Amino acid sequence: MIQVLVVDDDIRVAQINAAYAAKVPGFRVAAQAHSAAEALARVEEVPVDLILLDHYLPDRNGLAVVRELRGIGHHVDVIMVTAARDVATVRAAMRHGALQYLVKPFTYAGLRTKLEAYAALRHALDGDGEAEQTEVDRLFGALWAAGDPDLPKGHSPTTAELVRQALRTADNPLSAQEIADSAGMSRQTAQRYLKLLERTGRVRLTLRYGETGRPEHRYTWTTGT
């Protein structure tokens, strides 16, 4: 059984997330915590394989918890489960080693998909031996693309997530250059992913006409996706 620590400052939300996780075969909720300090204490007290970690905690944020865990030698896996949608937080979570990022509010099916992908990765990595590059790509691609079957071969789920977060957190339609600047990538890369997301119905394209020249392409994230 994969032992899970559920961390959320809202006791009711923590209970819901714990109930969701406990319904997924192969997972057991070992403990719950409602602050950074409590989360760090629980990791010391009980065996934990995976933390479902909120970012907004009363004493420190979730990324600070991950940094401290790594600093003291704990390599427990982390899935961020949070309402934080800004690209800077998503990028920082990736850099600190979060394996998944699930934005609130979400459904049981959304969490189950993430957990099943995580369990598949753990199973595939059990044991010794070596993995070819194609196998490594398949494993990590399946992990990040969980719930996103429309992402074709050769596209990075991490990059697609950065583009998605840039659009979902924007108050107004964005240009490819604005998305590139926000997500920390080239304009060409942003355009490539925008075209993909537009084809799959995730992004809506509109045109903004100026006084002269070509109309500017502006992009918005489709509500509900």
Summary of the structure (lengths in Angstrom):
residues: 225
radius of gyration: 18.9
end to end distance: 31.8
largest distance: 66.1
contacts: 664
relative contact order: 0.09
helix: 47%
strand: 18%
